Amino acid sequence: MRKESLVLLTTSLAAFLTPFISSSISFGIPRIGDAFGLSFYQAALLPLVILIPLASFMLLLGRVSDALGRVRFLRIGLSIFTVGAILSILSRDFVALVLSLFVVGVGASMISANATAIVSYHFRTGRGFALGINAMSVYLGLTMSPFLSGVLIEFIGWESIFLVVIPIAILSLLLSFVSLNSDIRGAVGMRVYSSLLFSILLVSISTYLSFGYLYGFLTLLPLLLLFIIALALFIVDETRSENPLISGRMMEMKRTFLASNIAALLNYVGTFSIVFVFSVYLQVVLKVSPFLSGIYILPEPVMMVLMSPVSGRLSDKLGSRGIASTGMVAIGISFLLFFILREPSFLEIVLLLTLLGAGFGLFSAPNTNSVMGSIKLEFSGLASGFLGTMRFIGQLSSIILASYILSLEIPRKIMVGIFSGIYVSIGNAYYQNFISGFRWVMLLSSVISLIGAIFSFLR
C-alpha cells in the first residue's frame, strides 16, 4: 500500500504541472508583454506555444513510451519540463521565451502521455479511484493558478510562476526513482517514416487551429494542405504496414475506446472556453473586479476537485457508463439554463457553475477509467496519449468556436485579447453584444455536451 501511495504521489505531482503552468502563462500575459515590449499578436501567441506540442506529440510519445519504457519517458519529460522552465526565467527576448515555452510544452506532453498510463498499470484494482486522484491534481492546478500566480506576479514578477513548478517537477522526478523502480514496457517496434508523418500531420493541424484565429485561417491554408497530404500518406502507410504506429490490436473493445475518446473530445470542446467567457461576463455585466470574478468562478473547479475521487471510486464499483453520462448531462443542462435565463444573477451563476463543476467531476475520472480499461496494458501509453490528444485538441477547438461566435457580435481583436489573457474587460460599448454572444456560446456548449452524453452512453 505504501508503494502504491508513492506511485500516486509521484504521478499526481506530475499531473499538477501542465494545467498550472499553462493557466499561469495566460494569467501573466499582460505583465510578460510589458516586460518584453511585445505587440498584441506576439503576446497572444504565448499561451498557444505550450498547447501546440501538447496537442501534437502526446499520441506519438505515448506510442514511443510503450516501446521504450513509460517510466523512462516520464523522467525524461520531467527533466525537459524543468529545463524549459529554467530557460523561460533566463529568457531576455521574445524568440528565446517562445522556444523555452515550447520546450516546456514538449516536456509536458511526455508527462501527460505517461502519468495516466503508469497509474493504470499500477492500479489494476481501484483504478478508477487512483485516476480520480490524478484528475483531482489536474483540477488543483487549474484552481490554484489564478490566485497563486496572481499574487506571485504582483509582488515578485512573472518569472516567479516558474519557481513554483520547478521544485514540484524535481520532487516528482526524485520520487520516481523510489516509487517507480522498474520500467514498464508494452508494445514494441517503431517505424521512423510513419512516426515522422504522424508528427507532421499533428503539428500542422494544431498550429493551423492555434494560429488561425490570430492571423486568419485563410492566410494559413498551406498548413491545412500540409495536414491533408501528411494524413493521406500516413493512412496509406498504416494500411500497408505489418507494424503500424496505431495498432488495431490496441482496440479490441473498439466501441468503448472510441466512444469514450469522442465523449472526452466533445466535453472539452463544450467546456474549456467557459472560464474565459464567465470571467468577462462577471466583469462586464455584473461589474465585479477581476480578482473577485476569479473567486466567484471557484465553485466550478472546487467541485471538480471534490467529485473526481468520488466518481472514480464509484466507477470501480458501478462501472463508468452511467456515472460519466450523468456528468455530461449535468454539464449540458447547466449550459442550457444559462441560455434560458438570458441574464443570470450572481447567485444563479454560482449555483449553475457548481452544477457544471459537479458534472465535470462526475465525467472525467470514470471516462478515463473507461478508456484505460478498454485496452490491453501493452498499449496503455498510446491510449493515454490518444486521450490526451483529444483533450488538447478539444481545448483548442473550444477557444476557436467561442471566439468565432463572440466575434460575430464583438470586434475580433477584442476577442483575441480575451482568450489570450491580454484583456480582462470589453467596456460598456459592447455590453448587449456580449450578452447575445454569451447566450449563443451557452446554447452551443449545451448541444455539444448533450451529444457527448450520447457517445458516453454508447461505450
N, C-alpha and C positions, 0 to 999 in steps of 0.2 A: 504493500500500500504506500509506503514511503517513497519507493521508486516511482510509482505512478504519479504521486503528488509532485515530485520533482520534474517529471516529464511535462505535466500540465503547467507548472510554473514557468518552465523554460519556454514552452510554445506560447503561453499566454502573454509573457513579456514581449516576445517577438511579434505577436498579433497586434499589440498595442501601438507599435511604432508607425506603421503605414498610415492609419487614419489620423493619428495625432499630427504627424508632420505635414501631411497633405492639407489638412484643415488649417493648421497654423500658418502655412505659407499663404493661403488665401486671406487669412485674417491680417497678416502682416504686409500685404501688398502696398498699401499707401506709404508706410514707413520705408519699405525697401525701395520703392520707386523714388522717394525723395533722396534717399542715401546715394543712389546710383545715377540720379538725374535722368530717369527713364521717360520715354514717351508713353503715351496712353497705351498703344498697342504692344510695346515692349513689356510694360507692366502686366498687361492682361495675359501675356504668353506664359508667365512663370508658373501659375498653378497647373497648366497643362503639361509642362515638361516632365513632371513626375507621373502623371496619368498615362502618358504615351507608352513608356516601357511596361507599365502595369497591364495595359490593355493588349500590348503586342507580344510580350515574351513569356507570360505565365504558362500558357499551354505547352509551348516548346520546352521551357525549362522544367516543367513537370515531367515531360516525357524523358528528357535527358537525365533527370534525377532518378527516375525509375531504373534506368540502365546503369548509372554510375554511383548511386547512393544518395538517399534523401537527407540523411544526417549531414553528410559531407556538404551537400549543396545548401542546407540551412546555414551551416557555419560560414561557408563562402559568402552567402547572401548577407549575413550579419556583418561580416568583415567589410564587404563592399559598401554597405549602407553606412557604416561608421566612417570609412574613408571619405565617402561623398559628403557626409555631414561636416567633417573637419574641413574639407576643401571649400564648402559653402561659406563657412566662417571666414576663411582666409581669402575669399574672392574679393578682388578690387575693381572688377569691371563686369559689364553685363554678360559678355560671352563666357567668362570664367564661371559666373554664377549659373548660367544656363547649363553648361557642361557638368558642373558639380551636382546640380539638382537632377540631371539625367542619370548620373552615377547613383544617386540616392534612389531613383526610381528603379534602376536595374537591380540594386540590392533588395529593394522592397519586393520586387516581383519574384525573386528567388525565395525570399522568406515566405511570402504569401502562398507560393506554389507548394511549399513543403510542410509548413506548420500543420495545416489541416490533415495532410496525409500521414504525418507522424502520429498525431493524436489518434487517428482512425486505426493505425496499425497497433498501437499500444493498448487501446481500449476496445478489445473485442466484445466485452460485455460492459454495459454502461457507457457506450459510445455517445449516445445522444446527450447525456449529462455533460460529458467531457467536452463535446463540441459546443454545448451551451455555455460553458465557462469560457471557451475560446471566443465565442461570439460576444460574450459579456466584455471581454478585454477590448474587442474592436469598438464596442459602443462606449466604453470608458474613455478610449482615445478620442472619440468624437465629442463626448460630453465635456471632458476636461479642457479640450483645445481652446475654445473661445475665451474662457475665463483665465486659464493659466497663461496662455500665450499673450492675452491682452495685458495682464499685469507685467509679464516679463518684458514685452516690447515697450511698454510705457515707462518703466523705471530702469531698465538695463539696456535695451536695444534689440533690434530684430535678430541679431546673431544669437541671442540667448535662447531662442526656441530650439536651436540645435544642441545647446548644452543640456537640455532635458533628455533628448533621445540618445545621445552618445553614451552616457553611462548605462542606460537601460539596455542598449544593444550589446555593450561589452559584458554586462552582467548575464544576459541571456546566452551569449557566446561561451562564457566561462562555465555557466551551469550545464551547458550541453555536453561538456566533457565529463561531467559527473553523472548526469541523468541519462544521457544517450551514449553509452559506452560501446555500442556496436552499431555498425551502419546497417541500413535497410535498403535492400535492392529488390527490384521486381522484374519487369520485362527487360529483356536485353536486346542489344542491336540497334544501331542508329545509322541512317544514311545521310551523308553530307548534302547531296543535291536536294532531297525533299525537305530537309531542315532549313536550307537556305531559302528555298521557295516559300516555305511557310513563314519564315521571318519577314521576307519581303512583303508578302500579302497582308500580314497583320500590321506591320509598321506603316505601310502605305494607307490602309483604311483608317487606322486610328489617328494618323497625322491629318488625313483629309477631314475626318469628323471633328478633330480638335481645333484645327486652324481655320476650318471652313467658315465658322461663324464669326471669326475675327477678320479674315481677309476676303471672304466671299467664296462660295462653293464653286462658282463658275471659273474663278481665277485658278483654282486648284484642281481642275478636271484632269490634268495629266497624272496626278496621284491616283485618282479613281480609275483611270485607264490602266495604270501600272498594277493596281489591285486586281482588276478583272483578268489581265494577262497572267499574272502570277497564280491566281486562283485556278484558271483553266489548266495551266501546266501542272499545278500541284494535283488536281483531281485526276488528270491523265496518268501521272506518275504513280499515284496511290493505287489506282485500279490495276496497274500492271505489275506492281511490286509484290514480291513474296514476303517482304518485311516492311509493311507500310508504317509511316510515322504514327498514324492513328489506327490502331489495330481493331479490327472488327470483333476480336475475341474479348476486348475490354467491355463490350456492351452486350453481355449475354442476356441481360434484362433490359432490352432497348427501351421499352415503353417507360419504365421507371426512371432510367437515367436521363433520357431526352426530355420527358415531361417535367422533371424536377429542374433541369437546367433552363428550360424555356420559362418556367414559373419564376426562377431567380432573375432571369433577364428582364421579364416584364415587371417584376417587383421593383427593381432599381430604376427602370425607365419611368415608372409611375411615381416614384417617391424621392429620388435623390435631390432634385432641384427644389424640393418643398421648403427646406430650411432657409434657402436664399429668398424665396418668394415671401415666406411668412415674416422674415426679418424686415423686409421693406414694407410689407403691409402694416406691421405694428408701428413702424416709424412714420409712415406717410398718413395712414388712416386714423390710427389711434394716438398718434403724436407722443410716442414714448421714446426715450433715448436709446441709442444703440446698445449701451450696456444693459438697460432694463429689458430690451427686446430679447437679448440673449438669455436673460434669466427666465422670461416668460415662455420661451421655447423649450426650456429644460424638461418639462414633463414628458416630452416625446422620447429623448434618449434615456432618461431615467427609467421609464417603463421598459424600454428595450433591455437595459441592464438587469432589471429585476425579473423580467419574464423569460429571458433566454435560458438560464439554468433550469427553471421550472418546466418550460416547454421541452427542453432537451430530455429531462428525466421522464416526462410523460410519453415522449416518443419512444423511449426504450420499452415502456410498459404497454402502450396502446397502439403503437405504430405511428407513422409520420403523416399519412394522408389526411386524416380528419383534422388534426391539430394545425398543420400548415395551411390547409384550405380555409379553416376558420379564421386564421390570421389574415389571409388575403381578403376574405370577405369583410372583415372588420376594417381593413385599410380602405377598401372600396366604398364602404358605407360612410366612413368619416369624410372622405373627399366629396361624396355626393351631398352630404349635409352641408359642407362648406359652400357648395354651389347653390343649394336651395336657399340657404339663409341670406344670400346676397351680401350683406354687410354684417358679419357676425361680431358680437360684442367681445370684450376681453374675456369674460367668463366662458362664453361659448367656445372661443378659440382654445383656451386652456383645456376644457373638457374634451374637445374633439382631438386635440393633439395628444392627450392622454390615451384616448381610444386608438389613435393612429400608432403610437408607440407600443401599446399592448399588442396590436395586430402584428406589427413588425417583429416583436419579440416572440410571438407565437409561431411566426413563419420561419424565421431564419435557421435556428438550430435544427428543428425537425426536417427542414428541406435539405440541409447539408447532410444530416444523418441518412436521409433517403438516397442522396447521390452516392455517398461513400459506401453505403450498404448494398448498392445495386451492382457493384463491380468486384472483380477479383482483386485481392490485396496487391498482386503484382502490378496492377495499373493504378494504384491509388494516387501516385504523384501526378499522372496525366489527368485523372478525374478531378483532383483538387485544382490543377491548373485550368482545366476546362471550366469549372465552376467559377473560378476567379476571373477568367476572361469574360464570362457572361456578366459578372458583376461590374467590371470596369467599363465594358462596352455599354452596359445599361446606364451607368453614370454619365458617360459622355453623351449618349443619346437623350437622356433626361434633360441635360442642360441645353442641348440643341433645340429640342421640342419646346421647352418652356420659354426659351429666349425668342424663338421664332413667333410663338403665339403672342407673347407680350410686345414684340417689336411691331406687330400689326397695329398696336394701339399707341406705342411709345417709341420715340426715335431709337434707332438701332445702337448708336454709340452709348446711350444711357444703359440699355440692356446689357451690352458687353461689359460695361463698368460694374453693374450689379452682380453679374455672375462670376466675375473675376475678383471681386472684393474691393475694387477701386472706389466705387460709390456705395454709400450706405443709405442714401435717400434720393428721391427723384423730384422733390419740391412739390408745391401745390398746383403747378401748371398742368400736371398730368394726373391729377387726383382721380377723376372719374374714369379716365382712360385706363389707369392701372387697375381699378376695381373691375372693369369689364374684362380685361385680360386675365386678371386673377381668377375670376369665375370660370372662364373657359379652360384655364390650366387645371382647375379643380375637377371639372367635368371630364376632361381627357384623362387625368390621373385615375379617376374613379373607374372609367371604362377599361383602361389598361389593367388596373388591379383586379377587376372582376373577371376579365378574360384570363388573367394569371391564376385566379382561383379555380377556373375550369381546368386548366392544364395541371394544376396542383392536384386536383381530384382525380385526374386521369392516370396518375402514377400507378 
